[in-house]
Amino acid sequence: MKILIIEDELEIAANIKGYFKPNGIQCETSGTYKDALDKINNYDYDCVLLDLMLPDGDGFDILKELKKRNKTEGVIIISAKETLDTRIEGFNLGADDYLTKPFHLSELLVRIQALIRRKNFKGNNNVVFNEIVIDILSKTVTVNNTKLDITKKEIDLLLFLIGNENKVLSKGAIAEHLSGDMADMLDNHDFVYAHIKNLKKKLSHAGSGDYIKTIYGLGYKWDNE
């Protein structure tokens, strides 16, 4: 799971990032309106945490920009503004949730997880694809009731593939999902091939179907056929 934290208070952003890291959530941060726009225009995220009061712009304008560009990220507003009018405006502009500062990080985590489940997996804690069962909360994968020895990156990759069933995903898109904007700094995306190879091997050894297809010259696709 990859989220963008748009927050100009560096301590708050750092606390969120530090709390989420052990939970397998990759965080990127933006402290200004300009940097936030640059990130949402160039990268895709599972969720955006949005502070409304930024030093060089209005968080509501970022919501408008997300809508204008038909971006599909879930948005949770985190703001000290707690008036009813502000909350209503946020929801009308496309926000999925609203959390008033100060808040408990444990509650924010639960809200993000619930939002991702609603958007990607119809609200289920377990993602089931034929013989494969992924428990999103416990970060475990079973195939034919056998638990796999699998890394968090591989679980993230598996969810990304299943969530985009029958869509061809380029190496670049997978690299960005797994590594965020760090992907731009890498000389190549060979690590994507390594993760795909390892995941296919583990699924195959457990008796899973061969769902990960290589589309030569384009990327990879999760295909049930």
VEXMI-806227 format. One record per atom (N, C-alpha, C): x negated, z, y; atom name; residue number from 1. Coordinates in Angstrom, 3 decimals. Example, Ala and Ser with C-alpha at 12.3 -4.5 7.8 and 13.67 -1.06 7.14 Angstrom:
REM residues 2
> px,pz,py,atom,nr
> -13.190,7.800,-5.690,N,1
> -12.300,7.800,-4.500,CA,1
> -13.200,7.800,-3.300,C,1
> -12.850,7.080,-2.250,N,2
> -13.670,7.140,-1.060,CA,2
> -12.900,7.870,0.030,C,2
//
This chain:
REM residues 225
> px,pz,py,atom,nr
> -0.845,0.000,-1.186,N,1
> 0.000,0.000,0.000,CA,1
> -0.885,0.000,1.242,C,1
> -0.552,-0.843,2.195,N,2
> -1.358,-0.955,3.407,CA,2
> -0.463,-0.773,4.631,C,2
> -0.859,0.153,5.516,N,3
> -0.052,0.400,6.698,CA,3
> -0.901,0.284,7.954,C,3
> -0.232,0.006,9.059,N,4
> -0.873,-0.029,10.376,CA,4
> -0.332,1.138,11.191,C,4
> -1.253,1.961,11.698,N,5
> -0.873,3.090,12.542,CA,5
> -1.130,2.707,13.989,C,5
> -0.071,2.547,14.764,N,6
> -0.199,2.216,16.190,CA,6
> 0.013,3.512,16.961,C,6
> -1.080,4.121,17.350,N,7
> -1.045,5.463,17.934,CA,7
> -2.269,5.642,18.835,C,7
> -2.030,5.996,20.100,N,8
> -3.155,6.138,21.038,CA,8
> -3.794,7.527,20.987,C,8
> -3.139,8.498,20.358,N,9
> -3.741,9.819,20.193,CA,9
> -4.609,9.785,18.931,C,9
> -5.923,9.708,19.142,N,10
> -6.855,9.471,18.047,CA,10
> -6.798,10.562,16.977,C,10
> -6.569,11.794,17.398,N,11
> -6.530,12.890,16.433,CA,11
> -5.342,12.748,15.489,C,11
> -4.188,12.360,16.035,N,12
> -2.999,12.162,15.203,CA,12
> -3.239,11.032,14.216,C,12
> -3.782,9.914,14.717,N,13
> -4.057,8.767,13.844,CA,13
> -5.037,9.134,12.740,C,13
> -6.084,9.888,13.091,N,14
> -7.087,10.289,12.101,CA,14
> -6.497,11.236,11.062,C,14
> -5.622,12.132,11.491,N,15
> -4.985,13.070,10.553,CA,15
> -4.088,12.336,9.563,C,15
> -3.337,11.366,10.062,N,16
> -2.476,10.573,9.179,CA,16
> -3.326,9.811,8.176,C,16
> -4.359,9.159,8.679,N,17
> -5.240,8.356,7.823,CA,17
> -5.894,9.225,6.752,C,17
> -6.376,10.399,7.155,N,18
> -7.027,11.299,6.209,CA,18
> -6.079,11.833,5.154,C,18
> -4.832,12.091,5.547,N,19
> -3.847,12.627,4.601,CA,19
> -3.410,11.557,3.602,C,19
> -3.314,10.307,4.077,N,20
> -2.798,9.244,3.219,CA,20
> -3.830,8.699,2.237,C,20
> -5.110,8.783,2.586,N,21
> -6.149,8.158,1.751,CA,21
> -6.111,8.630,0.305,C,21
> -6.026,9.941,0.023,N,22
> -5.972,10.389,-1.380,CA,22
> -4.707,9.941,-2.107,C,22
> -3.695,9.506,-1.341,N,23
> -2.446,9.047,-1.940,CA,23
> -2.439,7.535,-2.177,C,23
> -3.618,6.929,-2.053,N,24
> -3.738,5.509,-2.350,CA,24
> -3.199,4.584,-1.286,C,24
> -3.059,5.101,-0.059,N,25
> -2.547,4.284,1.045,CA,25
> -3.698,3.893,1.964,C,25
> -3.867,2.606,2.147,N,26
> -4.913,2.102,3.022,CA,26
> -4.379,2.019,4.447,C,26
> -5.088,2.612,5.386,N,27
> -4.625,2.673,6.771,CA,27
> -5.564,1.936,7.710,C,27
> -4.971,1.191,8.628,N,28
> -5.697,0.625,9.753,CA,28
> -5.062,1.195,11.017,C,28
> -5.838,1.297,12.073,N,29
> -5.326,1.925,13.295,CA,29
> -5.484,1.014,14.501,C,29
> -4.568,1.167,15.439,N,30
> -4.633,0.514,16.747,CA,30
> -4.253,1.544,17.797,C,30
> -5.098,1.663,18.822,N,31
> -4.825,2.639,19.861,CA,31
> -4.267,2.038,21.136,C,31
> -4.141,0.698,21.156,N,32
> -3.625,0.023,22.341,CA,32
> -2.590,-1.030,21.949,C,32
> -1.783,-1.384,22.908,N,33
> -0.776,-2.434,22.713,CA,33
> -1.450,-3.761,22.362,C,33
> -2.506,-4.094,23.086,N,34
> -3.199,-5.368,22.882,CA,34
> -3.788,-5.471,21.477,C,34
> -4.458,-4.415,21.034,N,35
> -5.062,-4.439,19.706,CA,35
> -3.986,-4.475,18.624,C,35
> -2.884,-3.763,18.845,N,36
> -1.788,-3.762,17.872,CA,36
> -1.197,-5.157,17.710,C,36
> -0.981,-5.848,18.828,N,37
> -0.448,-7.214,18.762,CA,37
> -1.393,-8.131,18.009,C,37
> -2.681,-7.977,18.257,N,38
> -3.672,-8.798,17.579,CA,38
> -3.612,-8.587,16.071,C,38
> -3.476,-7.345,15.656,N,39
> -3.435,-7.044,14.217,CA,39
> -2.158,-7.566,13.562,C,39
> -1.011,-7.352,14.189,N,40
> 0.230,-7.789,13.541,CA,40
> 0.362,-9.309,13.542,C,40
> -0.341,-9.972,14.479,N,41
> -0.316,-11.436,14.500,CA,41
> -1.252,-12.047,13.460,C,41
> -2.246,-11.291,13.027,N,42
> -3.254,-11.842,12.126,CA,42
> -3.224,-11.271,10.712,C,42
> -2.511,-10.156,10.519,N,43
> -2.486,-9.521,9.209,CA,43
> -1.072,-9.116,8.838,C,43
> -0.872,-8.896,7.549,N,44
> 0.412,-8.424,7.048,CA,44
> 0.258,-7.002,6.519,C,44
> 1.294,-6.215,6.713,N,45
> 1.276,-4.809,6.285,CA,45
> 2.547,-4.495,5.518,C,45
> 2.487,-3.437,4.735,N,46
> 3.692,-2.962,4.064,CA,46
> 4.557,-2.155,5.019,C,46
> 3.903,-1.460,5.939,N,47
> 4.631,-0.604,6.871,CA,47
> 3.834,-0.440,8.157,C,47
> 4.542,-0.292,9.264,N,48
> 3.926,-0.036,10.560,CA,48
> 4.455,1.293,11.092,C,48
> 3.524,2.192,11.459,N,49
> 3.903,3.429,12.144,CA,49
> 3.689,3.185,13.629,C,49
> 4.734,3.339,14.403,N,50
> 4.708,2.889,15.792,CA,50
> 5.000,4.003,16.785,C,50
> 3.997,4.326,17.607,N,51
> 4.213,5.217,18.752,CA,51
> 4.760,4.369,19.895,C,51
> 5.703,4.888,20.631,N,52
> 6.332,4.103,21.689,CA,52
> 5.542,4.103,22.987,C,52
> 4.792,5.152,23.234,N,53
> 4.092,5.283,24.515,CA,53
> 2.615,4.953,24.346,C,53
> 2.263,3.713,24.660,N,54
> 0.895,3.248,24.548,CA,54
> 0.290,3.080,25.940,C,54
> -1.019,3.186,26.083,N,55
> -1.622,3.160,27.424,CA,55
> -1.460,1.843,28.160,C,55
> -1.300,0.739,27.410,N,56
> -1.240,-0.567,28.064,CA,56
> 0.024,-1.350,27.720,C,56
> 1.044,-0.653,27.229,N,57
> 2.261,-1.370,26.893,CA,57
> 3.310,-0.467,26.273,C,57
> 4.448,-1.069,25.963,N,58
> 5.603,-0.350,25.431,CA,58
> 5.770,-0.670,23.954,C,58
> 5.914,0.362,23.131,N,59
> 6.106,0.155,21.705,CA,59
> 7.333,-0.682,21.373,C,59
> 8.355,-0.594,22.189,N,60
> 9.553,-1.407,21.956,CA,60
> 9.221,-2.899,22.013,C,60
> 8.271,-3.277,22.866,N,61
> 7.873,-4.685,22.946,CA,61
> 7.190,-5.150,21.664,C,61
> 6.516,-4.228,20.974,N,62
> 5.922,-4.582,19.685,CA,62
> 7.019,-4.839,18.656,C,62
> 8.077,-4.027,18.693,N,63
> 9.229,-4.277,17.822,CA,63
> 9.826,-5.650,18.081,C,63
> 9.943,-5.994,19.350,N,64
> 10.483,-7.317,19.714,CA,64
> 9.584,-8.432,19.198,C,64
> 8.274,-8.215,19.277,N,65
> 7.331,-9.226,18.818,CA,65
> 7.396,-9.397,17.301,C,65
> 7.541,-8.301,16.578,N,66
> 7.688,-8.371,15.130,CA,66
> 8.923,-9.180,14.745,C,66
> 10.014,-8.931,15.460,N,67
> 11.265,-9.646,15.194,CA,67
> 11.132,-11.124,15.554,C,67
> 10.490,-11.401,16.685,N,68
> 10.301,-12.779,17.152,CA,68
> 9.509,-13.601,16.141,C,68
> 8.530,-12.980,15.518,N,69
> 7.660,-13.678,14.571,CA,69
> 8.154,-13.590,13.133,C,69
> 9.364,-13.053,12.949,N,70
> 9.974,-12.929,11.622,CA,70
> 9.085,-12.179,10.637,C,70
> 8.398,-11.156,11.143,N,71
> 7.549,-10.333,10.278,CA,71
> 8.444,-9.405,9.449,C,71
> 7.984,-9.096,8.248,N,72
> 8.835,-8.340,7.322,CA,72
> 8.390,-6.891,7.125,C,72
> 7.387,-6.447,7.893,N,73
> 6.925,-5.066,7.737,CA,73
> 8.030,-4.059,8.028,C,73
> 8.069,-3.003,7.229,N,74
> 8.943,-1.883,7.565,CA,74
> 8.340,-1.131,8.743,C,74
> 9.174,-0.615,9.626,N,75
> 8.679,0.072,10.824,CA,75
> 9.274,1.474,10.914,C,75
> 8.390,2.456,11.050,N,76
> 8.817,3.826,11.314,CA,76
> 8.277,4.220,12.682,C,76
> 9.173,4.536,13.601,N,77
> 8.760,4.991,14.924,CA,77
> 8.349,6.461,14.832,C,77
> 7.174,6.777,15.383,N,78
> 6.734,8.177,15.487,CA,78
> 6.526,8.452,16.978,C,78
> 7.375,9.253,17.551,N,79
> 7.355,9.394,19.004,CA,79
> 7.782,10.792,19.447,C,79
> 7.263,11.193,20.610,N,80
> 7.686,12.462,21.214,CA,80
> 9.033,12.296,21.913,C,80
> 9.432,11.043,22.146,N,81
> 10.744,10.792,22.744,CA,81
> 11.826,11.093,21.714,C,81
> 12.773,11.943,22.078,N,82
> 13.780,12.325,21.087,CA,82
> 15.208,12.183,21.597,C,82
> 15.398,11.365,22.628,N,83
> 16.760,11.174,23.129,CA,83
> 17.533,10.252,22.193,C,83
> 18.830,10.416,22.184,N,84
> 19.676,9.576,21.343,CA,84
> 19.553,8.112,21.746,C,84
> 19.503,7.834,23.053,N,85
> 19.401,6.451,23.524,CA,85
> 18.129,5.780,23.025,C,85
> 17.027,6.530,23.010,N,86
> 15.759,5.973,22.541,CA,86
> 15.835,5.643,21.055,C,86
> 16.411,6.533,20.281,N,87
> 16.538,6.298,18.844,CA,87
> 17.424,5.090,18.571,C,87
> 18.536,5.000,19.290,N,88
> 19.463,3.880,19.084,CA,88
> 18.785,2.564,19.456,C,88
> 18.040,2.564,20.573,N,89
> 17.345,1.342,20.973,CA,89
> 16.338,0.920,19.907,C,89
> 15.624,1.889,19.362,N,90
> 14.646,1.581,18.317,CA,90
> 15.286,0.941,17.097,C,90
> 16.389,1.515,16.644,N,91
> 17.079,0.954,15.482,CA,91
> 17.661,-0.424,15.798,C,91
> 18.186,-0.599,16.993,N,92
> 18.750,-1.896,17.371,CA,92
> 17.690,-2.990,17.423,C,92
> 16.453,-2.596,17.725,N,93
> 15.361,-3.568,17.797,CA,93
> 14.709,-3.827,16.436,C,93
> 15.175,-3.118,15.401,N,94
> 14.690,-3.427,14.059,CA,94
> 13.909,-2.340,13.361,C,94
> 13.747,-1.164,13.971,N,95
> 13.048,-0.075,13.294,CA,95
> 13.851,0.385,12.079,C,95
> 13.154,0.809,11.041,N,96
> 13.814,1.265,9.818,CA,96
> 14.010,2.770,9.790,C,96
> 13.175,3.494,10.536,N,97
> 13.253,4.948,10.519,CA,97
> 12.663,5.470,11.823,C,97
> 12.936,6.738,12.129,N,98
> 12.486,7.343,13.388,CA,98
> 12.131,8.796,13.110,C,98
> 10.903,9.155,13.423,N,99
> 10.443,10.515,13.188,CA,99
> 9.900,11.083,14.495,C,99
> 10.445,12.223,14.907,N,100
> 10.066,12.816,16.188,CA,100
> 8.837,13.718,16.025,C,100
> 7.884,13.564,16.946,N,101
> 6.716,14.450,16.970,CA,101
> 7.129,15.824,17.492,C,101
> 6.495,16.877,17.001,N,102
> 5.536,16.907,15.885,CA,102
> 6.262,16.824,14.553,C,102
> 5.566,16.331,13.536,N,103
> 6.185,16.195,12.215,CA,103
> 5.177,16.630,11.151,C,103
> 5.700,16.883,9.960,N,104
> 4.852,17.232,8.827,CA,104
> 4.388,15.943,8.151,C,104
> 3.110,15.855,7.848,N,105
> 2.566,14.653,7.211,CA,105
> 3.196,14.407,5.850,C,105
> 3.555,15.474,5.156,N,106
> 4.202,15.318,3.850,CA,106
> 5.551,14.613,3.986,C,106
> 6.290,14.924,5.054,N,107
> 7.572,14.248,5.278,CA,107
> 7.357,12.785,5.631,C,107
> 6.340,12.505,6.462,N,108
> 6.044,11.115,6.821,CA,108
> 5.696,10.307,5.578,C,108
> 4.897,10.880,4.693,N,109
> 4.525,10.182,3.460,CA,109
> 5.751,9.848,2.627,C,109
> 6.645,10.813,2.469,N,110
> 7.855,10.592,1.671,CA,110
> 8.721,9.501,2.300,C,110
> 8.813,9.501,3.617,N,111
> 9.621,8.472,4.301,CA,111
> 9.019,7.084,4.102,C,111
> 7.699,6.977,4.164,N,112
> 7.047,5.685,3.941,CA,112
> 7.297,5.207,2.516,C,112
> 7.128,6.095,1.551,N,113
> 7.343,5.722,0.156,CA,113
> 8.779,5.269,-0.082,C,113
> 9.724,5.967,0.536,N,114
> 11.136,5.592,0.393,CA,114
> 11.397,4.232,1.024,C,114
> 10.782,3.989,2.178,N,115
> 10.960,2.707,2.873,CA,115
> 10.423,1.557,2.027,C,115
> 9.244,1.736,1.443,N,116
> 8.650,0.689,0.614,CA,116
> 9.507,0.430,-0.617,C,116
> 10.021,1.489,-1.214,N,117
> 10.892,1.313,-2.388,CA,117
> 12.146,0.529,-2.016,C,117
> 12.731,0.849,-0.876,N,118
> 13.945,0.139,-0.456,CA,118
> 13.646,-1.339,-0.209,C,118
> 12.536,-1.614,0.439,N,119
> 12.238,-2.993,0.841,CA,119
> 11.761,-3.858,-0.325,C,119
> 10.898,-3.279,-1.163,N,120
> 10.253,-4.102,-2.193,CA,120
> 10.850,-3.958,-3.586,C,120
> 11.387,-2.783,-3.891,N,121
> 11.784,-2.541,-5.276,CA,121
> 13.169,-1.913,-5.389,C,121
> 14.030,-2.214,-4.420,N,122
> 15.441,-1.811,-4.471,CA,122
> 15.621,-0.304,-4.632,C,122
> 14.713,0.458,-4.061,N,123
> 14.855,1.907,-4.038,CA,123
> 14.403,2.629,-5.293,C,123
> 13.830,1.909,-6.254,N,124
> 13.445,2.548,-7.510,CA,124
> 12.054,3.172,-7.439,C,124
> 11.897,4.335,-8.091,N,125
> 10.574,4.943,-8.229,CA,125
> 9.769,4.247,-9.318,C,125
> 10.472,3.688,-10.296,N,126
> 9.826,2.948,-11.376,CA,126
> 10.061,1.457,-11.197,C,126
> 8.993,0.698,-11.243,N,127
> 9.086,-0.757,-11.216,CA,127
> 8.949,-1.243,-12.652,C,127
> 9.981,-1.908,-13.146,N,128
> 9.999,-2.348,-14.541,CA,128
> 9.995,-3.866,-14.599,C,128
> 9.040,-4.401,-15.342,N,129
> 9.001,-5.848,-15.583,CA,129
> 8.765,-6.053,-17.073,C,129
> 9.854,-6.359,-17.770,N,130
> 9.813,-6.498,-19.222,CA,130
> 9.172,-5.252,-19.842,C,130
> 8.025,-5.399,-20.514,N,131
> 7.399,-4.273,-21.204,CA,131
> 6.529,-3.403,-20.295,C,131
> 6.376,-3.808,-19.034,N,132
> 5.517,-3.091,-18.090,CA,132
> 6.353,-2.142,-17.241,C,132
> 5.913,-0.886,-17.136,N,133
> 6.586,0.095,-16.283,CA,133
> 5.539,0.717,-15.362,C,133
> 5.784,0.623,-14.049,N,134
> 4.891,1.217,-13.061,CA,134
> 5.626,2.366,-12.386,C,134
> 5.064,3.565,-12.499,N,135
> 5.605,4.729,-11.808,CA,135
> 4.906,4.806,-10.449,C,135
> 5.629,4.488,-9.384,N,136
> 5.031,4.398,-8.055,CA,136
> 4.536,5.756,-7.578,C,136
> 5.271,6.810,-7.892,N,137
> 4.912,8.132,-7.394,CA,137
> 3.705,8.721,-8.116,C,137
> 3.679,8.594,-9.438,N,138
> 2.563,9.180,-10.199,CA,138
> 1.388,8.227,-10.335,C,138
> 1.560,6.970,-9.869,N,139
> 0.493,5.956,-9.934,CA,139
> 0.030,5.733,-11.375,C,139
> 1.004,5.530,-12.282,N,140
> 0.676,5.247,-13.674,CA,140
> 1.357,3.950,-14.118,C,140
> 0.745,3.307,-15.108,N,141
> 1.289,2.070,-15.663,CA,141
> 1.327,2.196,-17.177,C,141
> 2.469,1.858,-17.767,N,142
> 2.573,1.823,-19.221,CA,142
> 3.000,0.433,-19.667,C,142
> 2.492,0.031,-20.820,N,143
> 2.886,-1.221,-21.456,CA,143
> 3.325,-0.887,-22.874,C,143
> 4.580,-1.189,-23.181,N,144
> 5.149,-0.823,-24.492,CA,144
> 4.940,0.672,-24.780,C,144
> 5.179,1.474,-23.722,N,145
> 5.080,2.940,-23.796,CA,145
> 3.654,3.463,-23.969,C,145
> 2.656,2.599,-23.829,N,146
> 1.260,3.023,-23.886,CA,146
> 0.686,3.062,-22.477,C,146
> 0.146,4.220,-22.088,N,147
> -0.397,4.381,-20.744,CA,147
> -1.731,3.666,-20.611,C,147
> -1.892,2.911,-19.532,N,148
> -3.125,2.174,-19.294,CA,148
> -4.125,3.023,-18.510,C,148
> -5.410,2.807,-18.792,N,149
> -6.483,3.362,-17.981,CA,149
> -6.735,2.357,-16.868,C,149
> -6.169,2.621,-15.701,N,150
> -6.124,1.614,-14.643,CA,150
> -6.442,2.257,-13.301,C,150
> -7.124,1.512,-12.446,N,151
> -7.532,2.036,-11.137,CA,151
> -6.409,1.874,-10.117,C,151
> -6.544,2.588,-8.998,N,152
> -5.543,2.475,-7.927,CA,152
> -5.507,1.056,-7.357,C,152
> -6.678,0.435,-7.230,N,153
> -6.730,-0.945,-6.730,CA,153
> -5.987,-1.887,-7.662,C,153
> -6.142,-1.671,-8.962,N,154
> -5.465,-2.528,-9.929,CA,154
> -3.958,-2.312,-9.904,C,154
> -3.527,-1.068,-9.691,N,155
> -2.090,-0.807,-9.555,CA,155
> -1.559,-1.490,-8.299,C,155
> -2.310,-1.395,-7.206,N,156
> -1.917,-2.033,-5.954,CA,156
> -1.802,-3.540,-6.149,C,156
> -2.776,-4.116,-6.848,N,157
> -2.759,-5.553,-7.127,CA,157
> -1.561,-5.921,-7.995,C,157
> -1.298,-5.122,-9.026,N,158
> -0.167,-5.385,-9.923,CA,158
> 1.152,-5.351,-9.164,C,158
> 1.333,-4.352,-8.314,N,159
> 2.564,-4.273,-7.520,CA,159
> 2.688,-5.450,-6.569,C,159
> 1.564,-5.858,-5.984,N,160
> 1.568,-6.984,-5.050,CA,160
> 1.978,-8.273,-5.766,C,160
> 1.456,-8.488,-6.966,N,161
> 1.794,-9.680,-7.737,CA,161
> 3.256,-9.677,-8.156,C,161
> 3.719,-8.534,-8.706,N,162
> 5.112,-8.456,-9.159,CA,162
> 6.068,-8.562,-7.975,C,162
> 5.717,-7.922,-6.862,N,163
> 6.569,-7.983,-5.673,CA,163
> 6.673,-9.371,-5.079,C,163
> 5.744,-10.251,-5.463,N,164
> 5.770,-11.639,-4.993,CA,164
> 5.922,-12.605,-6.169,C,164
> 6.759,-12.209,-7.121,N,165
> 6.960,-13.009,-8.333,CA,165
> 7.263,-14.468,-7.997,C,165
> 6.601,-15.363,-8.716,N,166
> 6.754,-16.816,-8.595,CA,166
> 6.222,-17.399,-7.286,C,166
> 5.521,-16.574,-6.496,N,167
> 4.883,-17.072,-5.276,CA,167
> 3.380,-17.202,-5.515,C,167
> 2.803,-18.298,-5.051,N,168
> 1.360,-18.465,-5.169,CA,168
> 0.688,-17.664,-4.057,C,168
> -0.207,-16.763,-4.462,N,169
> -0.929,-15.915,-3.519,CA,169
> -2.389,-16.365,-3.477,C,169
> -2.863,-16.709,-2.298,N,170
> -4.244,-17.151,-2.161,CA,170
> -5.201,-15.986,-2.355,C,170
> -6.475,-16.306,-2.649,N,171
> -7.485,-15.251,-2.745,CA,171
> -7.581,-14.488,-1.436,C,171
> -7.450,-15.218,-0.330,N,172
> -7.524,-14.580,0.982,CA,172
> -6.413,-13.577,1.194,C,172
> -5.188,-13.940,0.777,N,173
> -4.046,-13.042,0.936,CA,173
> -4.222,-11.796,0.082,C,173
> -4.725,-11.967,-1.138,N,174
> -4.950,-10.821,-2.021,CA,174
> -6.072,-9.946,-1.479,C,174
> -7.141,-10.589,-0.991,N,175
> -8.260,-9.831,-0.417,CA,175
> -7.807,-9.009,0.775,C,175
> -6.965,-9.600,1.613,N,176
> -6.456,-8.896,2.793,CA,176
> -5.585,-7.721,2.384,C,176
> -4.768,-7.933,1.344,N,177
> -3.889,-6.852,0.886,CA,177
> -4.701,-5.676,0.338,C,177
> -5.771,-5.990,-0.374,N,178
> -6.564,-4.936,-1.005,CA,178
> -7.564,-4.290,-0.060,C,178
> -8.041,-5.057,0.928,N,179
> -9.123,-4.559,1.783,CA,179
> -8.792,-4.524,3.260,C,179
> -7.617,-5.029,3.654,N,180
> -7.243,-5.017,5.068,CA,180
> -8.118,-5.958,5.876,C,180
> -8.311,-5.645,7.157,N,181
> -9.089,-6.541,8.007,CA,181
> -10.574,-6.516,7.660,C,181
> -10.986,-5.624,6.735,N,182
> -12.361,-5.664,6.235,CA,182
> -12.625,-6.963,5.484,C,182
> -11.551,-7.608,4.998,N,183
> -11.709,-8.850,4.242,CA,183
> -12.404,-9.919,5.072,C,183
> -12.199,-9.883,6.399,N,184
> -12.834,-10.873,7.270,CA,184
> -14.349,-10.710,7.323,C,184
> -14.827,-9.529,7.004,N,185
> -16.258,-9.249,7.102,CA,185
> -17.009,-9.559,5.811,C,185
> -16.283,-9.895,4.759,N,186
> -16.914,-10.164,3.475,CA,186
> -17.366,-11.615,3.393,C,186
> -18.504,-11.823,2.736,N,187
> -19.041,-13.177,2.604,CA,187
> -18.160,-14.049,1.731,C,187
> -17.540,-13.450,0.720,N,188
> -16.642,-14.193,-0.156,CA,188
> -15.602,-13.239,-0.733,C,188
> -14.696,-13.798,-1.503,N,189
> -13.620,-13.004,-2.087,CA,189
> -13.760,-12.935,-3.601,C,189
> -15.013,-12.907,-4.077,N,190
> -15.250,-12.856,-5.519,CA,190
> -14.695,-11.586,-6.150,C,190
> -14.584,-10.512,-5.336,N,191
> -14.058,-9.261,-5.897,CA,191
> -12.604,-9.416,-6.335,C,191
> -11.885,-10.380,-5.729,N,192
> -10.499,-10.631,-6.134,CA,192
> -10.476,-11.133,-7.581,C,192
> -11.370,-12.077,-7.886,N,193
> -11.463,-12.594,-9.258,CA,193
> -11.763,-11.469,-10.239,C,193
> -12.667,-10.565,-9.860,N,194
> -13.035,-9.449,-10.740,CA,194
> -11.838,-8.545,-11.010,C,194
> -11.064,-8.228,-9.955,N,195
> -9.874,-7.384,-10.125,CA,195
> -8.822,-8.084,-10.987,C,195
> -8.606,-9.373,-10.752,N,196
> -7.641,-10.143,-11.540,CA,196
> -8.058,-10.159,-13.005,C,196
> -9.336,-10.427,-13.255,N,197
> -9.858,-10.485,-14.619,CA,197
> -9.670,-9.156,-15.348,C,197
> -10.023,-8.059,-14.675,N,198
> -9.893,-6.737,-15.291,CA,198
> -8.439,-6.388,-15.574,C,198
> -7.561,-6.702,-14.600,N,199
> -6.138,-6.387,-14.772,CA,199
> -5.553,-7.183,-15.931,C,199
> -5.863,-8.477,-16.006,N,200
> -5.357,-9.317,-17.095,CA,200
> -5.836,-8.783,-18.450,C,200
> -7.099,-8.376,-18.504,N,201
> -7.673,-7.875,-19.753,CA,201
> -6.961,-6.605,-20.214,C,201
> -6.731,-5.672,-19.282,N,202
> -6.081,-4.410,-19.638,CA,202
> -4.638,-4.636,-20.082,C,202
> -3.923,-5.510,-19.381,N,203
> -2.541,-5.797,-19.761,CA,203
> -2.486,-6.470,-21.130,C,203
> -3.380,-7.419,-21.358,N,204
> -3.399,-8.158,-22.626,CA,204
> -3.706,-7.237,-23.803,C,204
> -4.700,-6.361,-23.641,N,205
> -5.074,-5.455,-24.718,CA,205
> -3.947,-4.496,-25.076,C,205
> -3.071,-4.222,-24.116,N,206
> -1.944,-3.317,-24.369,CA,206
> -0.731,-4.052,-24.929,C,206
> -0.851,-5.378,-25.077,N,207
> 0.240,-6.149,-25.656,CA,207
> 1.196,-6.761,-24.658,C,207
> 0.783,-6.832,-23.397,N,208
> 1.640,-7.414,-22.369,CA,208
> 1.607,-8.939,-22.432,C,208
> 2.652,-9.541,-21.906,N,209
> 2.686,-10.983,-21.786,CA,209
> 1.662,-11.476,-20.776,C,209
> 1.349,-12.750,-20.832,N,210
> 0.367,-13.351,-19.925,CA,210
> 1.091,-13.849,-18.675,C,210
> 1.297,-12.921,-17.723,N,211
> 2.098,-13.252,-16.548,CA,211
> 1.272,-13.739,-15.361,C,211
> -0.004,-13.389,-15.322,N,212
> -0.845,-13.762,-14.177,CA,212
> -1.425,-15.152,-14.429,C,212
> -0.971,-16.106,-13.655,N,213
> -1.390,-17.489,-13.812,CA,213
> -2.360,-17.883,-12.701,C,213
> -3.402,-18.598,-13.077,N,214
> -4.338,-19.132,-12.097,CA,214
> -3.854,-20.502,-11.647,C,214
> -3.651,-20.654,-10.345,N,215
> -3.247,-21.941,-9.773,CA,215
> -4.502,-22.522,-9.125,C,215
> -5.161,-23.400,-9.833,N,216
> -6.489,-23.851,-9.431,CA,216
> -6.494,-24.462,-8.031,C,216
> -7.425,-23.971,-7.235,N,217
> -7.567,-24.451,-5.867,CA,217
> -6.657,-23.748,-4.881,C,217
> -5.723,-22.930,-5.396,N,218
> -4.754,-22.271,-4.507,CA,218
> -4.808,-20.747,-4.609,C,218
> -4.818,-20.221,-5.840,N,219
> -4.821,-18.769,-5.966,CA,219
> -4.212,-18.331,-7.294,C,219
> -3.331,-17.338,-7.222,N,220
> -2.743,-16.758,-8.433,CA,220
> -1.240,-16.557,-8.239,C,220
> -0.537,-16.515,-9.377,N,221
> 0.922,-16.345,-9.338,CA,221
> 1.371,-15.481,-10.511,C,221
> 2.328,-14.590,-10.248,N,222
> 2.960,-13.815,-11.316,CA,222
> 4.156,-14.621,-11.794,C,222
> 4.104,-15.024,-13.047,N,223
> 5.088,-15.984,-13.581,CA,223
> 5.580,-15.505,-14.931,C,223
> 6.888,-15.427,-15.088,N,224
> 7.501,-14.939,-16.328,CA,224
> 7.725,-16.048,-17.335,C,224
> 7.465,-17.265,-16.949,N,225
> 7.762,-18.401,-17.850,CA,225
> 6.615,-18.641,-18.821,C,225
//
